[in-house]
Structures are given as C-alpha cells and as structure tokens.
Amino acid sequence: MEINAKLSELRALLYEEPSPESWETLCDWLDAWPDDSIEVALDYANAHLVHWPDSMRHARLVWWRQLREGRAQPRWSLVRRFSLAALGEGDANTVLMAESRHLAPVVCLDLSHNRLTAEAIAALASSPYTTKLRELDLGLNPIGDEGVAQIANSESLSGLTRLDLNSVKMTNAGAVALANSPHLTNLRWLSLWGNAVGDVGAEALATSGALSGVEVLDLGRNAVGDEGVGALARSESLSGLKELNLSGNQLGDRGAEALSRSSTLSQLTSLKLFNNGLTEAGRSALAASVTIKPGAWWG
C-alpha cells in the first residue's frame, strides 16, 4: 500500500473518539508500519493527537522492553503516560530510563512499588528528560528522606502538579525538605500517606510558601498530633486546601477544636479524621464550627 493511502487510513484512526480501545488499535497499526517511513507516520500522528487526553497516550510495555534492550523505538514520541507500577524494575532500570531521551515527552510517570531507592531518584531528579513531568507516583518505594530531598531540590521536576510519596519511609526531615523546596511551587496534589511525619513535619508544611498552591494534602497514617494539627489549622499558606486527610494520626480533641476554630481552612470540602483520639467533645466542636462546612468532615 502506498504511503498516501496508508496515511489516509491512519487519519481515519486518529479521528475516532479517543478511548483505550482506539489507542490500542492505533498502536497496533503503527507497530506494523514499515520502518523506512515510520517517522512520517509518527509526525502525522503527533500532529493529530493534540485533542487526545494525555492519560490515554500510554507506552506499551513491549516498547519499554525494546528500549531496555538497546533497540530503537521511535514510537515513544507519541507517549504521554508511562506506568511500570509494581513491576519490580529496581534502581538500574530506572537509571537507564532517566538517561533516555525517549522519556522526554512523558507527562505522567508511575513508578510505584518498584523497590527504588535514593539512587534511582537521584537519576530522575537530575535528568534533562523529566522536565515535562506533571504527575509522578513513587509510592511504596523505600526512597527515604534522602530521595525526598532530591525531589525537593530538583529543578527538572519543577513542573510537577501531582506527587505521590505514600509509604516511602520518610520522616519529618523529608517533610521539611518538601516545605523548603524552591522548585515545587506548582504542586496541587500531594500524598504523604503512610510515613513517619510528625508535628515538626506538619508545622513545616503549614508554613511553607512553596506549597501554597496545594489543594489536596494526604497526611493519613503518620504521627501528627495536636501541635501539628494546630499549625495546619492556623496555616495561611494552605488556605486553598480543598481536601485534607489526617486519618490514622495522633490528634485528639484539642486538635479537633483547633480545626473547628480555623479561619483559614474555609475552602475544605473533605476533612478525614478517622482512627484518631477524638471523643464526643472534639466531634461536637467540629459540628459547631462556622469554618468547617457541615458534611465536610468524617471521623
């Protein structure tokens, strides 16, 4: 089939309603495209994929395997989302990825549950190919405070709007590094669930100018007590919060009362306080709050 006829069929695929199925069909078509004219097809496809959501434009695992084996894979230019969640890639393969120019167009990267350490994070944080990342999931990797600090100090990752650091073995030191970051000013969604962040870390987050744009903050399953909750309740920097999860911490009625009196958390639509030390007194204070909207809090 001559190139014009093939491009005509490709155009028909590109104008289908975006869906996971149509993306797979498109990838099948391009995987079968002759190598001698694949660049023409990819340029044409990229020009017509601008109306497709980034979340659908994901890399196929076979493309990753080919890249890992040192085989050229030009189809990566189409990719906007890449997930290796729970595949156990480890540090070495992640360093290889960070050093590859094929990572450059990716905006959403999921590396959760891959046994990564601070070594892999250092490669991602210093890579010239991670500057377009907007969403990064590193949950369930033991990167520790060292890895968190590398993210906080990374100019390459300054475009992040969503960062998932759940269960990464971070402590107050990691939270302080995030709070003091000169680069994470675009964050809107931040999960620190399941770590060891206490009052010191919560107080640092509460006074952080860098994180003033955060709208969703998940501090569930940490070690935040009444002092840390009080700092969050007084925070002017976090006045734009819409969702705050404090479930599974160490706050009691004093923390609940501080939240109920907050003059800065009026934008909250979801406040989760499950599995803490609240009694009826704390719940009554929240119920009577003029700031925390009725039905916005649970626990």
HUBEL-V756132 format. One record per residue. PSI is psi in whole degrees, -180 to 180 (999 if undefined). Layout:
psi = (PSI/PSI)
This chain:
psi = (130/160/-39/-39/-41/-39/-33/-43/-37/-40/-40/-40/-41/-25/7/160/126/131/161/-36/-43/-31/-44/-40/-43/-43/-40/-44/-46/-31/-28/-2/139/139/-30/-13/15/-35/-38/-44/-41/-40/-42/-44/-46/-36/-25/3/6/-24/-1/140/142/-33/-22/-18/68/153/140/144/-30/-32/-39/-42/-41/-41/-41/-30/2/14/135/140/83/-16/-11/-20/-19/-17/138/-20/137/124/126/28/128/29/0/40/-36/177/-45/-46/-32/-38/-42/-44/-46/-26/0/132/-17/-16/-16/-39/-5/131/-22/120/122/108/24/146/54/15/31/147/-174/-25/-46/-39/-36/-40/-43/-42/-28/-1/138/-3/9/11/-19/-2/133/-27/130/122/113/18/149/31/135/60/-21/-175/-32/-46/-40/-41/-35/-37/-46/-32/9/119/-33/-30/18/-13/-2/133/-18/125/121/112/40/135/54/13/39/155/-163/-36/-39/-42/-40/-40/-43/-44/-33/6/133/-1/-21/37/-10/-1/135/-20/125/122/124/25/142/36/-154/44/126/-155/-41/-45/-42/-40/-38/-43/-38/-27/11/124/-30/-31/20/-14/-1/130/-24/121/120/108/22/150/49/-148/37/128/-163/-36/-46/-40/-38/-41/-41/-39/-30/-6/124/-29/-34/26/-13/5/133/-29/131/122/117/18/147/34/-150/28/151/-155/-34/-41/-41/-40/-38/-42/-39/-29/-2/135/0/-8/33/-13/-5/130/-11/119/111/126/22/153/50/-164/32/141/-173/-30/-44/-42/-37/-39/-43/-39/-30/-1/140/-10/-49/117/144/133/-2/-20/149/144/999)
